[in-house]
Amino acid sequence: MMNKNQQNLLSKMATGNGHGENSPYFDGWKAFEDNPFHPTDNPHGVIQMGLAENQLSFDLVEEWLMKNPEASICTPGGVNDFRDIAIFQDYHGLTKFRNAVANFMEKVRGNRVRFDPDRIVMSGGATGAHEMTVFCLADPGDAFLVPTPYYPGFDRDLRWRTGAQLVPVVCERSNDFKVTREALEAAYKSAQEANIRVKGLLITNPSNPLGTILDRETLRMVVSFINEKSIHLVCDEIYAATVFTQPGFISIAEIIQEKEIECNHDLIHIVYSLSKDLGFPGFRVGIVYSYNDAVVSCCRKMSSFGLVSSQTQHLIASMLSDDEFVNKFIAMSANRLATRHKVFTTGLAKVGISCLQSNAGLFVWMDLHHLLKEQTFEAEMALWKVIIDEVKLNVSPGSSFHCSAPGWFRVCFANMDDQTMDVALTRIESFAVQNNETRTTVPMKRQCWKKPQNNLRLSFKSRRMDDIMMPQCLMSPHSPLAQSPLVRARN
């Protein structure tokens, strides 16, 4: 703990908690970091299912890199470009980089829209892109409407250093958390009543954490709403290429070019990155694409605080300029995401666990409200602690996404190999089976809950946790645990 004298030596930002790390979303990451799963070195560790990474198509990237060593200035094949790339580059970014990113964004959107490379502004990941956009659009104290449930990092990205506020647009479980005009109007009215100036609306499409897409009519309604209120629309489209089944993704860029849509294009801004669609979060490639000239100009000046390295730009430009590779990657990545999603949701369904119907993203929105002792967020947190501490899976509770109903959890399925996914499914299935068995033998009032040390927790009675935690690769072929759907699908 920091004493008062130390606090006086530092800024309010340094001593405050505005970053938002005091959230269960980040606490789950810490639990994983303290005890990470490894199939042989730590088979009883925590499996990371709270990180939305796309690791299913790295082999395609690695294959391309082997065939194109000159794309990197750190190889004998590319060293001749080292000097030109290593020296100072303009804030606009390499021309070939902006052209390649614009081309990739078009392909992801089915070539139904065009993007002007001169409007592409780079930033250090979507985190930096979001903050940069807010700095351009809002003053401290101004607010953005954000439909719930929403990505917990927005509380950091949009608020921490900008001083902006977020006003939740409460979306209901009864209609699968869809954004409605009524919900938008209610949130806007509540902000007005609190004397908060609303400067914009932030939507994520596809949704994180829902894994759903916004349909054309909803997008049209959103554009109509922001035009009537004369507020900005920031569209986070960083999961655009993770749509793996129909209906397909519709970008806001497609909506505003429709002839029947009346829209002030100065109000429209897209945030994009390569972290999810390509699986390159470590490259920190974030993009602001604004239709507002003043915003483009200001963002470009601000980008000096978070430029993408010229080495990364050079590599990305070479890769994304290869149309054959890009087309192959987009198609195969979608196929692999569809397969993993089907295997995972099928495994959950076999033990009575349902998920919100989805066709995009790197995660599912899992419904465990039937396992709650009470329909409260306190009970949700108690269940989450059991999943973290006993089942040893880092999943993210819905309350950390500002969900309006308890019992929902975001579970990431694309950040691990097949073997680790198999272990994760086995743990979930065993947990669900044990809970269902206990629910049928224990009076409804108790429902397999007990309260040691003042903390609610679920109990595992008929099978040792060591058995549940054991990876398939270390189990005897005569193990009483049934093979998970993932193993069966591979056989």
Salt bridges, closest charged atoms under 4 A:
GLU21 OE2 - HIS19 ND1 3.89
ASP27 OD1 - LYS30 NZ 3.86
ASP41 OD2 - HIS38 ND1 3.79
ASP59 OD1 - ARG336 NH1 2.56
GLU63 OE2 - LYS67 NZ 3.20
GLU63 OE1 - LYS328 NZ 3.79
ASP81 OD2 - HIS314 NE2 3.93
ASP90 OD2 - HIS92 ND1 2.39
GLU106 OE1 - ARG114 NH1 3.90
ASP118 OD1 - ARG98 NH1 3.19
GLU131 OE1 - ARG161 NH2 2.58
ASP139 OD2 - ARG197 NH2 3.47
ASP142 OD2 - ARG197 NH2 2.87
ASP142 OD2 - LYS199 NZ 3.99
ASP155 OD2 - HIS402 NE2 2.74
ASP157 OD1 - ARG156 NE 2.53
GLU185 OE2 - ARG181 NE 3.00
GLU185 OE1 - LYS229 NZ 3.05
GLU217 OE2 - ARG220 NH1 2.63
GLU228 OE1 - ARG181 NH2 2.60
ASP236 OD2 - HIS130 NE2 2.78
GLU237 OE1 - ARG109 NH2 2.89
GLU254 OE1 - ARG112 NE 2.91
GLU254 OE2 - ARG216 NH2 3.11
GLU258 OE2 - ARG216 NH1 2.69
GLU258 OE1 - ARG220 NE 2.86
GLU260 OE2 - ARG220 NH2 3.56
ASP293 OD1 - ARG119 NH2 2.60
ASP323 OD1 - LYS107 NZ 3.99
ASP367 OD2 - ARG173 NH2 3.40
ASP367 OD1 - HIS369 ND1 2.74
ASP389 OD2 - LYS385 NZ 3.44
GLU390 OE2 - ARG457 NH2 2.31
ASP418 OD1 - ARG340 NH2 2.67
ASP466 OD2 - ARG464 NH2 2.63
ASP467 OD1 - ARG464 NH1 3.50
